[in-house]
Amino acid sequence: MSAAAMSLRNGWRGLAFIAIPVTAIAIFLFYPAALSIIGTLVRPKDGGGYTFSLQSYVFFFTDSYSLTNLGRTLWTTVVTLILLIAVNLPIALYMRFTKGPLASVIQALALFPMFVPGIIICYALIRYMGPNGWLQSLLNLVGFHHYASPHLTPWGPVIGLIWDGMPLTLLILISGLSNISDASIEAARDVGAGRLRILVSIITPEITHSLLIVSALNFLGIFGQALMPFMLGPTNPEMMGPFMLRTFSSVRDPLQASTQATITFLICSLAGIAYVRSISRRPKEDRT
Amino acid sequence: MSTLELENVSKQFGAVSALEPLALRIADGELVCLLGPSGSGKSTLLRIIGGFEMPTGGKVLIDGADVARTPPEKRPTAMVFQSHALWGHMTVEGNVGFGLKLRGLKKPGIAAKVDAALSLVGLTDYGKRHPAQLSGGQRQRVAIARCLVLEPKILLMDEPFASLDQHLRDRLREEVRQIQKKLGITTVFVTHGQDEALSIADRIVVMSMGRIEQVGTPAEIYTHPETPFVAGFIGDMNMMKTTIESGAAMIGGVRLDAPVADGEALVAVRPEDVTLIPTPNGEGARVRRIVNYGAVLKIEAEAADGAVWRVQTLKDVPVTEGAFYRPTVSRHIVFRDDRVVHRVDPV
């Protein structure tokens, strides 16, 4: 068999290999998503036939309640992202540059949420930080009686989402940090850099790629969240996840729910584009 | 320019002793190689000098000031790492100028010094490139420039050419030697390559098991090893156990002077100090293998008592495989209890 024929055969084999998952994605994801998006733009006319209409989008962007919900979703996403990185970066740095049993214990604790279902996390947090929960009882014991529970406030979902997002964030940051050699840190110390300067000038630029991935993946996960905001957050304003759910099942307005979903999808796709660009811009070895 | 003195420097890692207490003085402008096998403690010693490891005991004196407890960023030393350790997000100029920036120099001053350092290592036109766009040799030059630009009192080099191919290693070694001589900078160079140490060093410190075995010039180390370890580690050596009787040792059909007390001993003979003289009637040692290294031949000749002589001759010397020769030895060393007890040098 000629090389060209073999190459062609291998190409067909490759396509056959991915055919089933690609078909499944097309049928169960892209097709209904496309139908839904098109359904928000192409509406049936009274006298029969269809017409192009942006009416549902005009409603969304002129309805103060919808806009407040979008604003709350953005606020929760950005605040959670910042806190996730702020909490996990020191842990990742500690685990990267410290060896020993304590680092292993911290790693196990930090990765523990990965093995706990979200609904369990929600109920555990309600029992812990909710009104008359364990935290309040503990604080009462030590004489602090002014505890204000974050449950059902905007901080409720933030706390739950940080808990939920910790393992993935930590794993990606540790992976990024493991690419920084001990020698490059020592070289920085050797030329006179202190700890803060090394963090700012050497470590942070070297893990920009990981920070981008962490930000993009968490943005996607947080922005579209329904469970945590539903269980732990306020109902007015509310995040886009529960807002969509309520519009669809309680208000029974599938058009407006689809419009909210399309807007959520478009905003999330910005993070998706940033993620894909970050992946495709890995440093290339261009040795001359 | 500066001197470096180590006084009773030792290092323990838990129960393991990485360095026995040792002392060493390196003169101003000297290039000293720390040479030894893996685990000998040479890199630990270099890292102690650079401040990356704290010694368990002892003093590290640079120009008389003890810096044993001073962190690396405050020491007047600069280290070239085996893995280059360049910062991939910075350009070559950024890498070289980073230390100057930390010292608060203004941009024009940094640019001038960076240009001078890059010119010194032959990378004048590479300032705007990133490390990923450079070859292995070029990266190591940048690492050297990054150190030199800070004008350190002591330059430390941790197997800097280990990751490069032989040809490039030879070339860079020569270049580093020229730069070091030109600047007169006191340098400590760690290597496990004896050729590298012999060709570049003013003095060699041979280390084994966390101890200094011998300190000397390359010629002294090569011709007058003071311990069996040094004799066996540096260059090729015939190391033969023997019994001394009446002031002489008989090895592989050769009688070697050894005017010491009778008893067990170890005799060391360099292959180039053995000459093979053709003999008739199957007397002497039979040549069983000849390997041509271009300029020299390396020969193995087996004597009647089973002893095998490794011999090195110039390529023009006629030697035939299977033929018999009488070995004669022009230089040998006799060791007993890990010390030299007798040495014979050519007249």
Interface residues (C-beta under 8 A of the other chain):
Chain A: S181 A183 S184 E186 A187 A188 R189 D190 V191 G192 A193 G194 R197 S201 I202 P205 E206 T208 P283 K284 E285 D286 R287 T288
Chain B: G50 G51 F52 P71 P72 E73 K74 T77 A78 M79 F81 Q82 S83 H84 A85 L86 W87 G88 H89 M90 F98 G99 L102 R103 A132 Q133 L134 S135 A143 R146 C147 L150
